[in-house]
């Protein structure tokens, strides 16, 4: 389902599908060897789409590093206005530990 945002002049601007496409392009340009991009949430805040998710990229051979991100895309221009990236918490990575 696509959600459209209205610009200041009342005309159609960037929809949610386009925001996701722009976000993917930005992350792929920023990171080499991207394995997957997963969007957890997407919502409209002011005149920007805010996308939260995870990006996985290859480090060596079959090792994949996961990082979380928060990205904002302007509804008027379609440009990425903000990008934050962080390591995922160890508890999430090591969730398979056995309890004694």
N, C-alpha and C positions, 0 to 999 in steps of 0.2 A: 504494500500500500504506500503510495506516495503522498506526502503532505506538502502543500504549497504555502509559501510565505508571501505576504503582500509587502511591496516596497513602499517607500514614503510617498511616491506619486500614485499609488493605488494599482500599479501594474504588477504583473507576475514577476517574481525574482527567483532565486535559487530554491529548488525543491529538495526534499530529503534525499532522494536518489542521487541527484547531482552532487550534493554535499558529501555523500559517501564516496562517490567516484573521485572527487577532488582530494578527499582525505587519503584514499588509497594511493593516488598518484604522488602526493606529497611524501608519504611514508616510504614508498618505493624509491623515490629520488634521494631521500635522506639516508636510507639504510641499504647497504648492499646485501645480497643473498637472502632476501625476505622469503620465508617459507610459507607463512600464513598471516592473515590479518583478520581478527575477530572483533566485531563491534558488539559491546554489551548493551550500551544505552545510547540513545540519540534524542535530543530535545532542543527546543528553540528557546533561546535566552536573549531577549532584546532583538538586535538585528544580526544575530549569529546563530548558527547551528553548533551545538556542543556534542561531540562524539567521544565516548569513553570506550576503551577496549584493550585488547592485548595484541602484541605483534611478536611473532616468532621468527628468528632468523638463524641461519646456519653459522656455526663457529668453525668447526672442523669436522670433516667427514660426515658423521651422522649425529653430532651433538647440536642440539637446538637450544638457544637461549630465549626465554620468554621475558618480555617487559610490558608493563602496563602504560597506557598513554591517555592523555586528555587533549583534545584538539578542538579548535574553534574555527569555523569557516564563515566568512561574512556572507550574508544573504544578498547584499547589494553587488559586491564585486566578485564573489566566488573565490577569493583568496584566503589562504590560511592566515589567520591573525594571531593565533597563539598555539603553541605546542609544548606539552610537558610530557616527559618520559621518566619512568622509575622502574627499578628492579621489583619483581614480584616478591612477596614475603616468603621466607624459607619454609614456613609452615605449609603454605600452599604447594610449594615444590616438593616437599618431603611428606606429603599427606599419606603416603603408603607405609609409614613406619609401623612396626608391630609393637604392641604394648606388652610388657613382661608381667 
